Amino acid sequence: MPLRRLTLHAVFLLCLAGFAATTAVVVAETSCYSASCATSCDPTPPVAISPLVESSDFPAATNDPVAFVDLNDGRGKYLIATQEGAILVWDGPSGSMLPDAFLDLRDDVGGPVLAGGERGLLALVVDPDYASNGLLYVFYTSADVGPGTTGDIVIASYERSAVDPDLGDPGSETRLLVIDHPAGNHNGGWLAFGPDGFLYISTGDGGGGCDSNQGINGDGQRINSLAGKMLRIDVRGIDGSATAPDDCGVSATGYTVPSDNPFTGMGMLSCDEVWALGLRNPFRFSFDRDNGDLYIGDVGQNKWEEINLKRAATPAPVNFGWVCREGCETSNNDESFCPTTGCPVDTGTSCEFPRASGFWDPVLCHYNGGWDSIMGGYRYRGVQVPSLAGDYLYGDAACGQIWKTDVLDPANPAAIAASCWASGYHGTYGFAEDSQGELYVVLGAQHRIDCIHNGDGCTWVGGAVFSDGFESGDTTAW
């Protein structure tokens, strides 16, 4: 492995030089935000946020929701993944939780001993063809199932029960990826299908502080590591030219690598699954359903929390800079003091997309004073709240505020700006988007899920929504 790293150093520098030479540099007008979390803000009427799934709906031992997933199978039901490892079924028409868990993965994640902090069941996504194939995918950190396995990142698939659509088949697990990750923090932890039909996976760096290996050899900067990355794999067999997973020191099965992934064919120099790099702890990300742009919330070190953007029109790979950069400056700043050994000399503090060094700065960022764990959200593409049309909403678990963009032109990232939109949402573990583009706030620490609406309640939840926008069934405003 040391020889592999030494060789990669030269490859990395060549890659940076190539990115910088082929892409024009746009310098931002502004730098990172320094807005205080102490500033209070409230939704402007008629927008409202109301509890949808109450804390009392959750079983006591599994009440920290991390994901709210619309099954979109015509039955008005949703899956709720909890950090403790249970996947629950919430019935929209009745507004209640079903008594039996869809799947119980509490033993897999280590129960209450290990499922906490940054570990546990962290993400859930259903296959785009779930209604017909019953496939779903989970991201969790492993219990101790043998020497060196505690905390391993596991990406696995499951199937719906063949006899009861409200139950999963616990015996159907296929472990797609098992990634060694002994540190308890910086697991990343999200899954989403892109508009291309491939499965995207965000992983955190080697953990600890300032990345485990630091500088140019940090996990986030090494393309022969799956840590600190956005991964892209084919689990649906849609790329006829896809290749088998390479030998990247992990268990890999049940998928192929898209033929246009940027680092395929480099042998031991790279992990073919890598699609973007330079991330620290990308806990939540989303695709704009209208144009395929990717927004990534990357939890920061000691100074900056980031929202990064990869436009669909920008070729992969994109390097977001960690551990060499943090926010719109080097990570070796006056608060983080992260070593940047071997990194390109780049002391600029104006945001650039990309920089001359090849890195891409965040389009939105916040000073760590009160901001501590940024939660990437979604660009609103629903129809129920017209005043939010096209806005990107995001938050922070510690700050408890929800922010939204006032100016959002992905083609001009330097001009993107946001302001505080709602407060009092401490313990936000992420956001959710249903099949119609409506948005929800997943309040893990408050043990509930809220719905964003236009003042009349979430009247669409629980009804079958057809392509013309009309609903059938129970449309009670929860």
Secondary structure, 3 states (H helix, E strand, C coil): CHHHHHHHHHHHHHHHHHHHHHCCCCECCCCCCCCCCCCCCCCCCCCEEEEEECHHHCCCCCCCEEEEEECCCCCCEEEEEECCCEEEEEECCCCEECCCCCEECHHHHCHHHHCCCCCCEEEEEECCCHHHHCEEEEEEECCCCCCCCCCCEEEEEEEECCCCCCCEEEEEEEEEEEECCCCCCCCCCEEEECCCCCEEEEECCCCCCCCCCCHHHCHHHCCCCCCCEEEEEECCCCCCCCECCCCCCCEECCCEECCCCCCCCCHHHCCCCEEEECCCCEEEEEECCCCCCEEEEECCCCCEEEEEEECCCCCCCCECCCCCEECCEECCCCCCCCCCCCCCCCCCCCCECCCCCCECCCCEEEECCCCCCEEEEEECCCCCCHHHCCCEEEEECCCCCEEEEEECCCCCHHHCEEEEEECCCCCCCEEEECCCCCEEEEEHHHCEEEEEECCCCCCCCCCEECCCCCEECCCCCC
